[in-house]
Amino acid sequence: MKKILVLGCMFMFAFMVSAQNRGGGRGPGDMEKRYEELKKDLSLNDQQVDSLKVIDQEFFTKMREQREKNGDDREKGRAEMKKMGEQRDERVKTVLTEEQFTKYKEMENQRRQRGPGNR
């Protein structure tokens, strides 16, 4: 029963997040395309994709708050951003299998190397 309640909350949160119009960064269409790629490349099920959406939304919200807090001083928040990224990875590990997570990290590294706009 507890699992059903948690999953229900996750689906509601994911729905609310997808309904909001976020300013800046990637648009909802870009993120949906990314999730479809992850689903295909990592053989994810729908529950895993929904969990990743929730994790990402929480991470992006915290990241945005951190940027606003630090203003233009990127060096000041770099350590906190790194810590938040590590925490995000730990949560992603709980959703994916070990094999999926390894491939996920490889894909993320490739995306970073290509840089923004070439995802």
Disulfide bonds with the S-S distance in Angstrom:
none
